[in-house]
Amino acid sequence: MSANLILNTDSYKASHWLQYPPGMDAMFSYIESRGGLYERTVFFGLQAILKEHLTRPITAADIEEARELFAAHGEPFNEAGWRHILDRHGGHVPVTIRAVPEGMVVPVLNALATVESTDPQCFWIASYIETLLLRVWYPTTVATISWHIKQLIRGYLNRTSDDPEGQLPFKLHDFGARGVSSLESAGLGGLAHLVNFKGTDTVAAIVAARKYYSEPMAGFSIPAAEHSTITAWGREAEEAAYRNMVDQYGKPGAIFACVSDSYDVYAAVEHLWGSRLKQQVIDSGATLVVRPDSGNPPDIVERCAVLLDRAYGSDLNRKGFKVLRHVRLIQGDGVNPTSIGQILERLTQAGFAADNIAFGMGGALLQQLNRDTQQFAMKCSAARIHGQWRDVYKEPVTDPGKISKRGRLDLIRDAATRQFVTCPLGSTSQPSEMLEVFRDGKLLREWTLNEVRTRSELA
C-alpha cells in the first residue's frame, strides 16, 4: 500500500478545499465515541498512527503521484496547497493534536482527541487527515473490549481464586492474527489487547509494541499443538502424538498446551491424558493445558474439568474452590464476552476456581467489531472566519444520536464529582485531561506500553 500521506484519505476530501466559506483560515475538529456497546472506552493507538504516518514528511514525488491519480480519478487537486506544505513546513502537516493520555478509560460522549490547523493558508488539512486519524477507533475498540473482559474475569477470580491479580494477566490469550484483514490490523489490534493482558500468539503485536511503544517484550506464549501436529500421526497413533508433546515440552516448571478434540475429546481426556499418560505428565513436573476446541463451550469445559479432577485430583483453596493438580484448560473456540461469562459461571457453580481456565479469543477480539461498535466519529466543531471563531455543528432531525459538539473543546474532570466533562477550551480553571501530543510533524509526547497499562488500571 502507498506510503503517500496525500493518498491516505477519502476521494471526496480532495475536493473540499474549494468548498469552505470565504475568509476561513482555521479549523478545529474532535474525535469521540458517541455511545455503543460499552459505556467507557480505553483510548489507545493514536501514538502508533502518528509515528507511522504523520512524522514522515510528504515529498515532491508524493505531490506528483497524487496530482496524476486525482486527475484520472475525477477529483480536483490542491497542488498549490500541498506545495505550500512542502515548501513552508518541510512536508509536515501543519496541525496540532491534543489527546487524552493513552490507556485512560473515558466515558462515551466525551472528546478523546482534538485536531486544529496551525497555518491559515492550509486550514483544510485538519479535515483532510480525518480518514487516517479516525482509524484510532480500531485499537481503541479492541482495547475497550479486552478491558471489559478483563473486568469480567477479575470478578470471577476475586470470587474463586487465592491469587486474582497474579492469575489475571494470562487469562485472555490473543488467537486473532489469522482472522483479521491485514498484518497492520493484527499488529495494532493485537497490541491493543496487550494493554490489558500479557498472553498472545500474534507476533505482529510484539513487533508493534517494540516499534511504537518502546516495549521490548509485550507478551508471552507457550509451546502448543495444533490439529495438524496431532492428526498427522493418524487416529490410531493419537496417544503417541500426545506422548510426544510430553517428551518434547514436559520439563519441570514448564507449561505446554495440547489440542485434544481431533477425534473424541472426552475419550482423550479420560483415557489418554487421564489414564495412560497421566503418570508421565505428573512425573514431568510440567503443567499440561488441555484444549477442547469444538462443541458448546460451557458444557465441554465443565465436563473436561470434572474428568481431569477425577484423574489428577485437586486442592481446595482458601475460598473453598477446586484447583486442579498438574493440569489446566484453555478454551479457544466460540470465545466471546458472553461465552466467557457463561463458562466461568458454570465452573464456579461446579466448584472450580477460575484458576483452572484460560481463554483464547480470535475473531471476536480483533475482527468482529467495527467503527459503530463504539460509534466513533471525527467532526469539525469550530472554524475561524474573518478572524472570529465560529461554532460548527450538525443537528440532523432524523437522528439525534448524530448531533455533534460545538466549539473548540477540552476535557476536564469536575472538581466536585471527578466525572469527565467535555467543555469549551479555556472556559474553566480546572486542569485539562488532554495533552498536546503532536505539532507540525513532531511527536511531543510519547508513552511507553508500561505507562499505558498502568493508566488503564486506574479506572
C-alpha angles and dihedrals in degrees: 000000000000119000089203107122092202089064094046092093143072119284095243092055088073089066099046099086088074094051105063121100122268114270095027112139107156138042134194124195136173139203123223145159104241093199132290139148095336130042093218132044132205105224111222145143105042092110091057091050093049094047094047100042116013103042089060112082124227118246137213087256090056090054092049091049092049093047092054094044097049092046090056091041095056100249130119115245127216096219093159091053094050092045088053089054090049096046101036100034103027090249095304119129111249102231138116118219124198121188143166112263111275114261092032113137108224130179116245121263092049130111110257099179138003132207123202130178117238102193120064091209094062105027089141091074092082090068096034091067094048092102091057099040097045089062084083082088089080103057090036092054093046090048089048094051092045091047093053091048087051090057090049093051091043089057092056092044090052088053099045112016134079090209108037099160094042092052098042104075093066101037096097116047123191111239094161108104096100093044100060130087099243147008089252090057091049091051099044097036093044090050091051089057089052090063085077107024139028102216119097144145092191104106092186089064091058090050091049092050090056094045101044109020106032094242114144094199117009100172145014140218140185135224108278139174126238125201094264092057090053103036092046086074091058128241093277090057098046090119091052090052091054093044089054089056090056091045092051102040108014100111127141110281094006126129125210134167131219127192105226108180100082089116117351114354094191093052090046092052097041104037105023109029092024099045124006095035098031099099093045090054092049094045092049092067090222130119114245115211111202116207118203103191109182141043131044103335101217093047095045096046095047094048092047090050091053092048092048091048090054091050104039103018128222143235126235112237125214091274092055099253128128121253113193119235119236095349142071137179133235122192113205104163126079091003117161135132092278098048092045090058092046093050094047092048092049092050091046092052089049090054099253123135118236086243088084098065139056128178133227111204123188127158094012089058103043107016115023093080137076142185090282094055084086096011096240121192140166115210137177108244104172140025131188110224122178089348097307127105112233127193113245122195146144124232110177112191089211096059121026089183089072097055105128132216124260134228136005104323141211136180121229139159118247109250093227105036100025087224120145115258128185107215141160113292110260094010096116141038090227112114115257121249088211127084130197103252102169138025130174097334099322126109104224101181126035124188126202118223088245090058091048092050093049092050093051089059093057095075 
